[in-house]
């Protein structure tokens, strides 16, 4: 019954528009604006940072999959040493329930030379099973050939940034050179141009047939640099890596080469450490915004309590206890917070949809690996932000509401 009475009185105060009771209106408006801005900033910050992390991770995974199985001696050198990967191993790796796709690859470092420039590159050879979806999404010109493990088409896919540096265009023939015991040359034709804005890889990798790279490396048909595994769920990355490693690591193939299993985070520790720092930024923003919103609500509540001192005295003289009156003002604060949160959600979601569909806010791709501010919407994070904002704001108001217990009915009724 007390709860119904408290809510009823709070609702009457909230809807009250008497001219004589407008002392607290600026404070109420400021409190609602503080809540709205705070929640909007939190929604925007979380959507941008989550989107940025997702975009960068998607590009790193696109170039090297979630997990790689390679030669233990290769470590992190692009001059890889081969391991034997036959049909039986591909079948065994595909049998893991977490693994969505398996594909072979081979790499060969080399150099492109034109009439007035040269550039170091890594030629990456892939077979017919290669998942071309990532490069198709970022394709600018041409197409992605159907690569082969039994013949060489001499066709390559090159990045737009690399083509720009070397003044190359679609269909051009390029001379590439590879040094092993001797210098070997290959003339390749540009079949496609892609752009991911991930300069660390765009300026390095050329995509071509697995057969060509294996011939340059003088490897046997079933020897490759390694195998790339694409997972169904990124959340199982660590667990799946250790499971496959337990079954494969340090077990030699027929030539004595030992397999080594590493995931994308182990292969790119600097990038993922950088992304991890962004989580700290999120927490700093959330704490600051909740603090600002809570401070404005505390200020507004104190002003409202002072304005309603005479009403508090009347309620006490009629038998209402401190707890009931405190709930009146807490309910009133919840109504204000709810209205502020409504506007905060409108502003935050409007930014998300505008940026998602129109990409109004741009970035320097040389610095941020993308040309527009990325955004990502997660319904659970969205609901958690709203629930957390409401809970934190109400909890911060519990302390100031104790001011009501200090108000005496005898003096408060005469308060003007």
C-alpha positions as CSV (number, residue, x, y, z in Angstrom):
1,X,0.0,0.0,0.0
2,X,2.8,2.4,0.9
3,X,4.4,1.7,-2.5
4,X,1.2,2.6,-4.3
5,X,0.8,5.8,-2.2
6,X,4.4,6.9,-2.8
7,X,4.1,6.3,-6.5
8,X,0.8,8.2,-6.7
9,X,2.2,11.3,-4.9
10,X,5.4,11.2,-6.9
11,X,3.3,11.1,-10.2
12,X,1.2,14.1,-9.0
13,X,4.4,16.1,-8.3
14,X,5.9,15.0,-11.6
15,X,2.8,16.2,-13.5
16,X,2.3,19.3,-11.5
17,X,2.4,22.5,-13.6
18,X,1.4,25.2,-11.0
19,X,3.1,28.5,-11.7
20,X,4.0,28.8,-8.1
21,X,5.9,25.5,-8.0
22,X,8.4,26.2,-10.7
23,X,11.5,26.9,-8.6
24,X,12.9,23.4,-9.3
25,X,12.0,23.3,-13.0
26,X,15.5,24.5,-14.2
27,X,17.2,21.9,-11.9
28,X,14.8,19.2,-13.1
29,X,15.5,20.1,-16.8
30,X,19.3,20.1,-16.2
31,X,19.1,16.7,-14.4
32,X,17.1,15.2,-17.4
33,X,19.6,16.7,-19.9
34,X,22.5,15.3,-17.8
35,X,20.9,11.8,-17.9
36,X,20.1,12.1,-21.6
37,X,23.6,13.3,-22.6
38,X,25.3,10.8,-20.4
39,X,23.4,7.8,-21.7
40,X,23.7,9.0,-25.3
41,X,27.5,9.4,-25.0
42,X,27.7,5.9,-23.5
43,X,25.7,4.3,-26.3
44,X,27.8,6.1,-28.9
45,X,31.1,5.3,-27.3
46,X,30.3,1.6,-26.8
47,X,28.9,1.2,-30.4
48,X,32.0,2.9,-31.9
49,X,34.6,1.1,-29.8
50,X,32.8,-2.3,-30.2
51,X,32.5,-1.6,-34.0
52,X,36.1,-0.6,-34.3
53,X,37.4,-3.7,-32.5
54,X,35.1,-5.9,-34.6
55,X,36.2,-4.3,-37.8
56,X,39.9,-4.5,-37.0
57,X,39.6,-8.1,-35.8
58,X,37.6,-9.0,-39.0
59,X,40.4,-7.7,-41.2
60,X,43.2,-9.5,-39.3
61,X,41.2,-12.7,-39.3
62,X,40.4,-12.2,-43.0
63,X,44.1,-12.3,-43.9
64,X,45.0,-15.3,-41.8
65,X,41.9,-17.0,-40.4
66,X,41.3,-17.7,-36.6
67,X,43.9,-20.5,-36.2
68,X,47.0,-21.5,-38.2
69,X,48.8,-24.8,-38.1
70,X,52.3,-24.4,-39.5
71,X,55.9,-25.6,-39.1
72,X,57.3,-25.2,-35.6
73,X,60.7,-24.0,-37.0
74,X,59.0,-21.3,-39.1
75,X,58.1,-19.2,-36.0
76,X,57.2,-15.8,-37.4
77,X,59.3,-15.7,-40.5
78,X,57.6,-15.2,-43.9
79,X,60.3,-17.5,-45.3
80,X,58.3,-20.5,-44.1
81,X,59.4,-24.1,-43.9
82,X,57.0,-26.7,-45.2
83,X,54.8,-29.2,-43.4
84,X,53.0,-32.2,-45.0
85,X,49.3,-31.6,-45.1
86,X,47.4,-34.5,-46.7
87,X,43.7,-35.3,-47.1
88,X,43.7,-37.2,-43.8
89,X,44.9,-34.2,-41.8
90,X,42.5,-31.9,-43.5
91,X,39.7,-34.3,-42.7
92,X,40.8,-34.6,-39.0
93,X,40.9,-30.8,-38.6
94,X,37.5,-30.4,-40.2
95,X,36.1,-32.9,-37.8
96,X,36.4,-30.5,-34.8
97,X,32.9,-29.2,-34.2
98,X,34.1,-25.6,-33.6
99,X,35.9,-25.5,-37.0
100,X,33.8,-24.1,-39.8
101,X,36.4,-24.2,-42.7
102,X,39.9,-25.5,-43.4
103,X,42.2,-24.2,-46.1
104,X,45.8,-24.6,-47.1
105,X,48.3,-21.8,-47.9
106,X,51.9,-21.3,-48.8
107,X,53.9,-18.1,-48.8
108,X,57.0,-16.8,-50.6
109,X,58.7,-13.4,-49.9
110,X,59.8,-11.6,-53.0
111,X,60.0,-8.2,-54.7
112,X,58.0,-6.4,-57.4
113,X,60.1,-4.2,-59.7
114,X,58.7,-1.7,-62.2
115,X,60.5,0.7,-64.4
116,X,60.9,3.3,-61.7
117,X,60.1,1.6,-58.4
118,X,60.3,-1.6,-56.4
119,X,58.5,-3.0,-53.4
120,X,59.0,-6.0,-51.1
121,X,56.0,-8.4,-51.1
122,X,54.8,-11.7,-49.8
123,X,53.2,-14.0,-52.4
124,X,50.5,-16.0,-50.7
125,X,49.3,-19.1,-52.6
126,X,45.9,-20.7,-51.9
127,X,44.1,-23.7,-53.2
128,X,40.6,-24.2,-54.7
129,X,39.1,-24.6,-51.2
130,X,40.1,-21.1,-50.2
131,X,37.3,-19.0,-48.8
132,X,37.2,-15.9,-51.0
133,X,34.4,-14.1,-49.1
134,X,36.7,-11.6,-47.3
135,X,38.5,-10.4,-50.4
136,X,35.2,-10.3,-52.4
137,X,33.8,-7.9,-49.8
138,X,36.8,-5.6,-50.2
139,X,37.3,-6.0,-54.0
140,X,37.6,-2.7,-55.8
141,X,38.2,-3.8,-59.4
142,X,38.4,-7.1,-61.3
143,X,37.6,-10.4,-59.7
144,X,39.0,-13.1,-57.4
145,X,40.2,-16.0,-59.6
146,X,39.4,-19.6,-58.7
147,X,42.9,-20.5,-57.5
148,X,44.4,-23.9,-58.1
149,X,46.8,-26.4,-56.4
150,X,47.6,-28.2,-59.7
151,X,48.3,-25.5,-62.2
152,X,49.6,-21.9,-62.3
153,X,47.4,-19.2,-63.9
154,X,50.0,-16.4,-63.2
155,X,47.1,-14.2,-62.0
156,X,47.3,-12.3,-58.8
157,X,45.2,-10.1,-56.6
158,X,46.9,-7.0,-55.3
159,X,45.9,-4.2,-52.9
160,X,44.9,-0.7,-54.1
161,X,47.5,1.0,-52.0
162,X,50.3,-1.2,-53.4
163,X,49.0,-0.6,-57.0
164,X,48.9,3.1,-56.3
165,X,52.5,3.1,-55.0
166,X,53.8,1.2,-58.1
167,X,51.4,3.0,-60.6
168,X,49.8,-0.3,-61.6
169,X,46.2,-0.9,-62.8
170,X,44.0,-3.9,-63.5
171,X,45.3,-6.1,-66.3
172,X,48.9,-4.9,-66.0
173,X,51.8,-7.4,-66.1
174,X,54.2,-7.2,-63.2
175,X,57.7,-8.7,-62.8
176,X,58.3,-10.3,-59.5
177,X,61.6,-11.7,-58.2
178,X,62.3,-14.3,-55.5
179,X,65.7,-15.2,-54.0
180,X,66.5,-18.7,-52.8
181,X,69.7,-20.4,-54.0
182,X,69.3,-18.3,-57.1
183,X,67.1,-15.4,-58.3
184,X,63.9,-16.6,-59.8
185,X,61.5,-14.3,-61.8
186,X,57.8,-14.6,-62.5
187,X,55.7,-12.3,-64.7
188,X,52.2,-12.1,-63.2
189,X,48.9,-10.4,-64.4
190,X,46.8,-8.3,-62.0
191,X,43.4,-10.0,-62.0
192,X,41.9,-8.1,-59.1
193,X,42.5,-5.1,-56.8
194,X,41.2,-5.1,-53.2
195,X,41.3,-2.4,-50.5
196,X,40.9,-3.2,-46.8
197,X,42.8,0.0,-45.6
198,X,44.7,-2.3,-43.3
199,X,48.1,-1.0,-44.5
200,X,50.1,-3.5,-42.5
201,X,48.8,-6.3,-44.8
202,X,47.7,-4.3,-47.9
203,X,51.3,-3.3,-48.6
204,X,52.5,-6.8,-48.2
205,X,50.3,-9.6,-49.6
206,X,49.6,-10.7,-53.1
207,X,47.2,-13.6,-53.6
208,X,47.8,-16.3,-56.2
209,X,47.7,-20.0,-56.9
210,X,49.0,-22.5,-54.4
211,X,50.7,-24.4,-57.2
212,X,52.9,-21.4,-58.2
213,X,54.2,-20.7,-54.7
214,X,54.9,-24.4,-54.1
215,X,56.9,-24.6,-57.3
216,X,58.8,-21.4,-56.3
217,X,59.6,-23.0,-53.0
218,X,60.5,-26.4,-54.7
219,X,58.1,-28.3,-52.4
220,X,56.3,-31.5,-53.0
221,X,52.6,-31.4,-53.9
222,X,51.3,-32.2,-50.4
223,X,53.7,-29.7,-48.7
224,X,52.5,-26.3,-47.7
225,X,53.4,-23.4,-45.3
226,X,50.4,-24.3,-43.2
227,X,46.7,-24.7,-42.7
228,X,44.2,-21.9,-41.8
229,X,41.1,-22.7,-39.7
230,X,38.0,-20.6,-39.6
231,X,35.9,-21.0,-36.5
232,X,32.1,-20.9,-36.1
233,X,32.3,-18.8,-32.9
234,X,35.2,-16.4,-32.0
235,X,34.4,-17.0,-28.3
236,X,35.8,-20.6,-28.6
237,X,39.2,-19.4,-29.9
238,X,41.4,-20.2,-26.9
239,X,39.7,-23.5,-26.1
240,X,39.8,-24.7,-29.7
241,X,43.5,-23.6,-30.1
242,X,44.5,-25.6,-27.0
243,X,42.5,-28.7,-28.1
244,X,44.0,-28.8,-31.6
245,X,47.5,-28.0,-30.2
246,X,47.2,-30.9,-27.8
247,X,46.5,-33.2,-30.7
248,X,49.0,-31.7,-33.1
249,X,51.9,-29.7,-31.6
250,X,55.4,-31.2,-31.7
251,X,54.2,-34.2,-33.7
252,X,56.4,-34.7,-36.7
253,X,55.3,-35.3,-40.3
254,X,57.0,-37.8,-42.5
255,X,60.0,-35.4,-43.0
256,X,60.4,-34.8,-39.3
257,X,58.8,-31.3,-39.3
258,X,56.8,-30.6,-36.2
259,X,53.4,-28.9,-36.3
260,X,52.7,-25.7,-34.4
261,X,49.2,-24.4,-33.6
262,X,48.8,-20.6,-33.0
263,X,45.7,-18.5,-33.0
264,X,45.2,-15.0,-34.5
265,X,45.8,-13.3,-31.1
266,X,49.1,-15.1,-30.6
267,X,50.2,-14.3,-34.2
268,X,49.3,-10.6,-33.8
269,X,49.9,-9.7,-30.1
270,X,50.6,-6.0,-30.7
271,X,47.3,-5.4,-32.5
272,X,45.2,-7.3,-29.9
273,X,47.0,-5.7,-27.0
274,X,46.1,-2.3,-28.6
275,X,42.5,-3.4,-29.0
276,X,42.5,-4.5,-25.3
277,X,43.4,-1.0,-24.2
278,X,40.2,0.2,-25.8
279,X,38.3,-1.7,-23.2
280,X,39.9,0.5,-20.6
281,X,38.7,3.6,-22.5
282,X,35.1,2.2,-22.4
283,X,35.2,1.9,-18.7
284,X,36.6,5.4,-18.2
285,X,33.9,6.9,-20.4
286,X,31.1,4.9,-18.6
287,X,32.3,5.9,-15.1
288,X,32.6,9.6,-16.1
289,X,29.2,9.7,-17.8
290,X,27.4,7.9,-15.0
291,X,29.1,10.2,-12.5
292,X,28.0,13.3,-14.4
293,X,24.5,12.0,-14.8
294,X,24.3,11.0,-11.1
295,X,25.7,14.4,-9.9
296,X,23.0,16.3,-11.8
297,X,20.3,14.1,-10.5
298,X,21.6,14.5,-6.9
299,X,21.6,18.3,-7.3
300,X,18.1,18.2,-8.8
301,X,16.7,16.0,-6.0
302,X,18.1,18.2,-3.2
303,X,16.5,21.3,-4.8
304,X,13.2,19.5,-5.1
305,X,13.3,18.4,-1.5
306,X,14.0,22.0,-0.4
307,X,11.2,23.2,-2.6
308,X,8.8,20.6,-1.2
309,X,9.7,21.0,2.5
310,X,6.2,22.2,3.5
311,X,4.7,19.2,1.7
312,X,7.0,16.9,3.6
313,X,5.9,18.4,6.9
314,X,2.2,17.9,6.0
315,X,2.8,14.3,5.1
316,X,4.6,13.7,8.3
317,X,1.9,15.4,10.4
318,X,-0.7,13.1,8.6
319,X,1.3,10.0,9.8
320,X,3.5,9.2,6.8
321,X,6.9,7.9,8.0
322,X,10.3,8.9,6.6
323,X,10.6,5.7,4.5
324,X,7.3,6.4,2.7
325,X,8.3,10.0,2.0
326,X,11.7,9.0,0.8
327,X,10.1,6.7,-1.7
328,X,8.0,9.5,-3.0
329,X,11.0,11.4,-4.0
330,X,12.9,8.3,-5.3
331,X,9.9,7.5,-7.5
332,X,9.8,11.1,-8.7
333,X,13.5,10.7,-9.5
334,X,12.9,7.5,-11.4
335,X,10.3,9.3,-13.6
336,X,12.8,12.0,-14.4
337,X,15.6,9.5,-15.1
338,X,13.2,7.6,-17.3
339,X,12.4,10.6,-19.4
340,X,16.1,11.6,-19.6
341,X,17.0,8.0,-20.6
342,X,14.3,8.0,-23.3
343,X,15.9,11.1,-25.0
344,X,19.4,9.6,-24.5
345,X,18.3,6.4,-26.3
346,X,16.8,8.5,-29.1
347,X,20.0,10.5,-29.6
348,X,22.3,7.4,-29.3
349,X,20.3,5.3,-31.7
350,X,19.9,8.1,-34.1
351,X,23.7,8.5,-34.3
352,X,24.1,4.7,-34.8
353,X,21.6,4.5,-37.7
354,X,22.8,7.7,-39.4
355,X,26.5,6.5,-39.2
356,X,25.7,3.0,-40.1
357,X,23.7,3.9,-43.3
358,X,25.4,7.1,-44.4
359,X,28.9,7.1,-42.8
360,X,29.0,10.8,-42.2
361,X,32.0,10.8,-39.9
362,X,35.2,9.9,-41.6
363,X,38.6,8.6,-40.5
364,X,42.1,8.7,-41.9
365,X,42.6,5.1,-43.1
366,X,46.4,5.4,-42.8
367,X,46.0,5.7,-39.0
368,X,42.8,3.9,-38.1
369,X,42.7,1.1,-40.8
370,X,39.3,2.3,-42.0
371,X,37.8,5.3,-43.8
372,X,34.6,5.9,-41.7
373,X,33.8,5.6,-38.0
374,X,32.6,2.0,-37.5
375,X,29.5,1.3,-35.4
376,X,28.1,-1.9,-34.0
377,X,24.8,-2.5,-32.2
378,X,24.5,-5.2,-29.6
379,X,21.0,-5.5,-28.0
380,X,22.4,-7.0,-24.8
381,X,25.0,-4.2,-24.3
382,X,22.3,-1.7,-25.1
383,X,19.9,-3.1,-22.4
384,X,22.8,-3.4,-20.0
385,X,23.7,0.3,-20.4
386,X,20.1,1.3,-19.8
387,X,19.7,-0.9,-16.7
388,X,23.1,0.1,-15.4
389,X,22.3,3.8,-15.8
390,X,19.0,3.5,-14.0
391,X,20.4,1.4,-11.2
392,X,23.5,3.6,-10.7
393,X,21.5,6.8,-10.7
394,X,18.9,5.6,-8.2
395,X,21.6,4.2,-5.9
396,X,23.4,7.6,-5.9
397,X,20.1,9.2,-4.8
398,X,19.7,7.0,-1.7
399,X,22.1,9.1,0.3
400,X,20.6,12.5,-0.4
401,X,17.1,11.2,0.2
402,X,18.0,10.8,3.9
403,X,17.8,14.6,4.1
404,X,14.0,14.1,4.5
405,X,14.6,12.5,8.0
406,X,16.1,15.7,9.2
407,X,13.0,17.8,8.4
408,X,10.7,18.5,11.4
409,X,6.9,18.7,10.8
410,X,6.6,21.7,13.2
411,X,8.9,23.9,11.4
412,X,8.5,22.6,7.8
413,X,4.8,23.5,7.6
414,X,5.7,27.2,8.1
415,X,8.6,26.9,5.5
416,X,8.3,29.2,2.6
